């Protein structure tokens, strides 16, 4: 191919395609999934990007296939043409043919490599990393079209790559791991506090929040005493007396030989006669197993509107129990700001 106009046009198209595949590859690796999910409600392109993110290894196989094809095309079209143009130029400068041919080959290789490396790879990579969600959304639909056409080949290539990984003990994944784990964040918080970049009070609060991911409700049982309880058939006066003696507003109701099955708030007894039964204002007590994660317990209590839950001790008898309240969780989460204020 010796027509300069055709060669230049083909080179521009090939480099643009290479830039496209490189940008797609780095955009999906850098994009935050939750931001794509937010945009997916109103954007077809964002939904396409999410689908690609869910099968990332297939997308990367497509991007690598596209980049490889572009590289081979530059080597087959642009480099020989540039070599063909430069060799006669060096001959006119008095160089022998063999020297002109070598110089033309080397210079053509340098020119093509520079265009492909800088314009076709480094520039689009930097743009995709700087604007990951924008680039991922913008390029998603054409990339999905390319993947649809080449999917059988991509699945075969991806399957071969996964087979090689399993042979060396690596389990392939289809999605990139995003964010930091609790241990990574805890290390970051501790390091920031140790170098003075984070106030100690905030460090304690953040560490407490991270601890919620590994703590269970059983870990809080020893942190406060069991609230006072009254038996079935108790009167309003008995509930009010139990409240005054213990300082608790919620009084458990149950038999002595088993877990309480009800709870009554002292305010609900104020309009009752002293000898009136509190059965009508007693509500079922909320129960939690001791191995329930603390963050799950907090979610359950908030969703059901329960501020108190009883927890049977795993090594105790039928009447051996403790309680967990929202105040307990808040003390654990915000030890400094809630100390002495949550009761």
C-alpha positions as CSV (number, residue, x, y, z in Angstrom):
1,X,0.0,0.0,0.0
2,X,1.9,3.1,-1.2
3,X,-0.8,5.7,-1.5
4,X,0.1,8.2,1.3
5,X,-3.5,9.3,1.8
6,X,-4.8,5.8,2.3
7,X,-2.0,4.9,4.6
8,X,-2.5,8.0,6.7
9,X,-6.2,7.4,6.9
10,X,-5.8,3.8,7.8
11,X,-3.2,4.7,10.5
12,X,-5.5,7.2,12.1
13,X,-8.3,4.7,12.2
14,X,-6.1,2.0,13.7
15,X,-4.7,4.2,16.4
16,X,-8.1,5.5,17.2
17,X,-9.4,1.9,17.6
18,X,-6.4,1.1,19.8
19,X,-7.1,4.1,21.9
20,X,-10.7,3.0,22.2
21,X,-9.8,-0.5,23.5
22,X,-7.2,0.8,25.9
23,X,-9.7,3.4,27.3
24,X,-12.4,0.7,27.7
25,X,-10.0,-1.6,29.6
26,X,-8.8,1.0,32.1
27,X,-12.1,2.7,32.5
28,X,-13.9,-0.4,33.7
29,X,-11.0,-1.2,36.1
30,X,-11.0,2.3,37.6
31,X,-14.8,3.0,37.6
32,X,-16.7,2.8,40.9
33,X,-19.5,0.4,40.6
34,X,-21.9,2.3,42.9
35,X,-21.6,5.4,40.7
36,X,-22.4,3.4,37.6
37,X,-25.4,1.9,39.5
38,X,-26.6,5.4,40.4
39,X,-26.4,6.5,36.7
40,X,-28.0,3.3,35.4
41,X,-31.5,4.4,36.4
42,X,-31.5,7.0,33.6
43,X,-28.7,6.0,31.3
44,X,-28.6,3.0,28.9
45,X,-24.9,3.4,28.5
46,X,-24.4,3.2,32.3
47,X,-26.4,-0.1,32.3
48,X,-24.2,-1.4,29.5
49,X,-21.1,-0.5,31.5
50,X,-22.6,-2.3,34.5
51,X,-23.1,-5.4,32.4
52,X,-19.5,-5.2,31.2
53,X,-18.3,-4.8,34.8
54,X,-20.1,-8.0,35.7
55,X,-18.2,-10.0,33.1
56,X,-14.9,-8.1,33.4
57,X,-12.7,-11.0,32.3
58,X,-14.6,-11.3,29.0
59,X,-14.4,-7.5,28.5
60,X,-10.7,-7.5,29.1
61,X,-10.3,-10.4,26.6
62,X,-12.1,-8.3,24.1
63,X,-10.0,-5.2,24.8
64,X,-6.8,-7.2,24.6
65,X,-7.9,-8.8,21.3
66,X,-8.7,-5.4,19.9
67,X,-5.4,-3.9,20.9
68,X,-3.5,-6.9,19.5
69,X,-5.3,-6.6,16.2
70,X,-4.5,-2.9,16.0
71,X,-0.9,-3.6,16.8
72,X,-0.6,-6.2,14.0
73,X,-2.4,-3.9,11.6
74,X,0.1,-1.1,12.2
75,X,2.9,-3.5,11.7
76,X,1.3,-4.8,8.5
77,X,0.2,-1.4,7.0
78,X,1.9,1.6,8.5
79,X,5.4,0.4,9.2
80,X,6.1,-1.1,5.7
81,X,4.7,2.1,4.1
82,X,6.8,4.4,6.2
83,X,9.8,2.2,5.5
84,X,9.1,2.3,1.8
85,X,8.9,6.1,1.8
86,X,12.0,6.7,3.9
87,X,14.5,4.4,2.1
88,X,14.6,6.4,-1.1
89,X,14.9,9.6,0.9
90,X,18.1,8.3,2.6
91,X,19.4,7.2,-0.8
92,X,19.1,10.7,-2.1
93,X,21.3,11.8,0.7
94,X,24.1,9.6,-0.7
95,X,23.6,6.6,1.6
96,X,24.1,3.1,0.0
97,X,20.9,1.1,-0.4
98,X,21.6,-1.3,2.4
99,X,22.3,1.6,4.8
100,X,19.2,3.5,3.6
101,X,17.1,0.4,4.0
102,X,18.3,-0.3,7.6
103,X,17.8,3.4,8.5
104,X,14.3,3.5,6.9
105,X,13.3,0.3,8.8
106,X,14.6,1.6,12.2
107,X,13.0,5.0,11.8
108,X,9.7,3.5,10.6
109,X,9.7,1.3,13.6
110,X,10.4,4.2,16.0
111,X,7.6,6.3,14.4
112,X,5.0,3.6,14.5
113,X,5.9,2.5,18.0
114,X,5.7,6.1,19.2
115,X,2.3,6.7,17.6
116,X,0.9,3.5,19.0
117,X,2.5,3.7,22.5
118,X,1.8,7.4,23.2
119,X,-1.2,8.3,21.1
120,X,-2.9,4.9,21.0
121,X,-2.2,3.7,24.6
122,X,-0.7,6.1,27.1
123,X,-3.0,9.1,26.3
124,X,-6.3,7.2,26.4
125,X,-5.2,5.3,29.5
126,X,-4.5,8.5,31.4
127,X,-7.9,9.9,30.2
128,X,-9.8,6.8,31.3
129,X,-8.1,6.8,34.7
130,X,-8.8,10.5,35.2
131,X,-12.5,10.2,34.2
132,X,-13.4,6.5,34.9
133,X,-17.2,6.6,35.1
134,X,-17.5,9.1,32.2
135,X,-15.3,7.1,29.9
136,X,-16.8,3.7,30.9
137,X,-20.3,5.1,30.2
138,X,-19.3,6.8,26.9
139,X,-17.6,3.7,25.5
140,X,-19.9,1.0,26.9
141,X,-22.3,0.6,24.0
142,X,-19.8,0.2,21.1
143,X,-17.7,-2.1,23.3
144,X,-20.8,-4.3,24.0
145,X,-21.4,-4.4,20.2
146,X,-17.9,-5.6,19.6
147,X,-18.2,-8.2,22.4
148,X,-21.5,-9.5,20.9
149,X,-19.8,-10.1,17.5
150,X,-16.7,-11.7,18.9
151,X,-18.2,-13.4,22.0
152,X,-17.5,-17.0,20.9
153,X,-13.9,-16.2,20.4
154,X,-13.7,-14.2,23.6
155,X,-15.2,-17.0,25.7
156,X,-12.7,-19.4,24.2
157,X,-9.8,-17.1,25.0
158,X,-11.1,-16.4,28.5
159,X,-11.7,-20.1,29.2
160,X,-8.1,-20.9,28.1
161,X,-6.7,-18.2,30.3
162,X,-8.8,-19.4,33.3
163,X,-7.6,-22.9,32.7
164,X,-4.0,-21.7,32.9
165,X,-4.7,-19.8,36.1
166,X,-6.2,-22.9,37.8
167,X,-3.2,-25.0,36.9
168,X,-1.1,-22.7,39.0
169,X,-3.6,-22.5,41.9
170,X,-5.3,-19.2,41.1
171,X,-9.1,-19.0,41.1
172,X,-10.3,-16.6,38.4
173,X,-12.9,-13.9,39.2
174,X,-15.3,-12.1,36.9
175,X,-15.4,-8.8,38.8
176,X,-12.7,-6.5,40.1
177,X,-12.6,-6.2,43.9
178,X,-13.7,-2.7,44.9
179,X,-13.1,-0.6,48.0
180,X,-11.1,-1.6,51.1
181,X,-11.8,-4.3,53.6
182,X,-12.4,-3.5,57.3
183,X,-8.9,-4.6,58.2
184,X,-7.4,-2.3,55.5
185,X,-9.5,0.6,56.7
186,X,-8.6,-0.1,60.3
187,X,-4.9,0.0,59.5
188,X,-5.4,3.3,57.6
189,X,-7.2,4.8,60.6
190,X,-4.5,3.7,63.1
191,X,-1.7,4.9,60.9
192,X,-3.4,8.3,60.4
193,X,-3.9,8.7,64.1
194,X,-0.3,7.7,64.9
195,X,1.2,10.3,62.5
196,X,-1.2,13.0,63.8
197,X,-3.2,13.3,60.6
198,X,-6.4,12.2,62.4
199,X,-7.7,13.3,65.8
200,X,-7.7,10.5,68.4
201,X,-11.4,11.1,69.1
202,X,-12.3,10.5,65.5
203,X,-10.0,7.6,65.3
204,X,-11.8,5.9,68.2
205,X,-15.2,6.5,66.5
206,X,-14.0,5.1,63.2
207,X,-12.5,2.1,64.8
208,X,-15.7,1.5,66.7
209,X,-17.7,1.7,63.5
210,X,-15.4,-0.8,61.8
211,X,-15.7,-3.2,64.8
212,X,-19.4,-3.4,64.2
213,X,-18.6,-5.7,61.2
214,X,-17.0,-8.4,63.4
215,X,-18.8,-7.9,66.8
216,X,-21.8,-10.0,67.7
217,X,-24.6,-9.1,70.2
218,X,-23.1,-11.7,72.6
219,X,-20.1,-9.4,72.9
220,X,-22.3,-6.7,74.5
221,X,-24.0,-8.9,77.1
222,X,-21.5,-8.2,79.9
223,X,-21.5,-4.4,79.3
224,X,-24.7,-3.6,81.3
225,X,-26.9,-5.3,83.9
226,X,-30.1,-7.0,83.1
227,X,-33.1,-4.6,83.5
228,X,-35.6,-5.2,86.2
229,X,-38.4,-7.7,85.4
230,X,-41.9,-8.3,86.8
231,X,-44.0,-11.5,86.6
232,X,-47.0,-12.1,84.5
233,X,-50.1,-10.4,86.0
234,X,-48.0,-7.5,87.5
235,X,-49.8,-4.3,88.3
236,X,-49.1,-0.8,87.1
237,X,-47.8,0.1,90.6
238,X,-45.3,-2.9,90.5
239,X,-44.0,-1.8,87.1
240,X,-43.6,1.8,88.3
241,X,-41.8,0.6,91.5
242,X,-39.5,-1.6,89.4
243,X,-38.7,1.4,87.2
244,X,-37.9,3.6,90.2
245,X,-35.6,1.0,91.7
246,X,-33.7,0.2,88.6
247,X,-33.8,3.5,86.7
248,X,-35.0,1.7,83.5
249,X,-38.0,2.8,81.6
250,X,-38.6,-0.5,79.9
251,X,-39.5,-3.4,82.2
252,X,-39.4,-7.0,81.1
253,X,-42.4,-9.2,81.8
254,X,-42.1,-13.0,82.2
255,X,-41.9,-16.0,84.5
256,X,-38.9,-16.7,86.7
257,X,-37.9,-20.0,85.0
258,X,-37.8,-18.9,81.4
259,X,-36.9,-16.0,79.2
260,X,-39.2,-12.9,79.4
261,X,-41.8,-12.8,76.6
262,X,-42.9,-9.2,77.0
263,X,-41.8,-5.7,77.7
264,X,-43.7,-2.7,79.1
265,X,-42.7,0.9,79.0
266,X,-43.4,2.7,82.3
267,X,-45.1,5.6,80.6
268,X,-47.8,3.3,79.3
269,X,-48.8,2.6,83.0
270,X,-49.2,6.2,84.1
271,X,-52.8,6.4,83.2
272,X,-53.7,3.0,84.7
273,X,-54.9,2.5,88.2
274,X,-52.3,1.3,90.6
275,X,-53.8,-2.2,90.9
276,X,-54.6,-2.5,87.2
277,X,-52.9,-5.3,85.2
278,X,-50.3,-4.2,82.7
279,X,-51.2,-7.1,80.3
280,X,-53.0,-4.7,78.0
281,X,-49.9,-2.4,77.5
282,X,-47.3,-5.2,77.3
283,X,-45.7,-5.8,74.0
284,X,-43.8,-8.9,72.7
285,X,-40.2,-8.7,73.5
286,X,-37.7,-8.7,70.6
287,X,-35.2,-11.6,70.7
288,X,-31.8,-12.0,69.2
289,X,-29.4,-14.9,69.0
290,X,-26.0,-14.2,70.6
291,X,-24.1,-15.0,67.4
292,X,-26.0,-12.3,65.3
293,X,-23.5,-9.7,64.0
294,X,-23.9,-6.4,65.7
295,X,-24.5,-4.5,62.5
296,X,-27.3,-7.0,61.5
297,X,-28.9,-6.6,65.0
298,X,-28.8,-2.8,64.7
299,X,-30.5,-3.0,61.3
300,X,-33.2,-5.4,62.6
301,X,-33.9,-3.3,65.6
302,X,-34.2,-0.1,63.6
303,X,-36.5,-1.7,61.0
304,X,-38.8,-3.2,63.6
305,X,-38.8,-0.2,65.9
306,X,-37.5,-2.1,68.9
307,X,-35.1,-0.3,71.2
308,X,-34.4,-3.3,73.4
309,X,-33.8,-7.0,72.7
310,X,-33.1,-9.9,75.0
311,X,-30.3,-12.3,74.2
312,X,-30.0,-15.8,75.7
313,X,-26.5,-16.5,76.9
314,X,-25.1,-19.5,74.9
315,X,-23.8,-21.2,78.0
316,X,-26.6,-20.4,80.4
317,X,-29.9,-21.9,81.4
318,X,-33.4,-20.9,80.4
319,X,-33.5,-17.8,82.6
320,X,-29.9,-16.8,81.9
321,X,-30.1,-13.9,79.5
322,X,-28.9,-10.4,78.9
323,X,-30.2,-7.4,76.9
324,X,-28.9,-5.3,74.1
325,X,-30.3,-1.8,73.4
326,X,-29.7,0.8,70.7
327,X,-27.9,2.8,73.4
328,X,-25.4,0.0,73.9
329,X,-24.7,-0.1,70.2
330,X,-24.3,3.7,70.1
331,X,-21.9,3.6,73.0
332,X,-19.8,1.0,71.1
333,X,-19.9,3.1,68.0
334,X,-19.4,6.5,69.5
335,X,-17.7,5.9,72.8
336,X,-16.6,9.5,73.4
337,X,-19.6,11.5,72.2
338,X,-22.2,9.3,73.9
339,X,-20.5,8.5,77.1
340,X,-22.6,9.7,80.0
341,X,-25.4,10.9,77.8
342,X,-27.1,7.7,76.7
343,X,-28.9,5.8,79.3
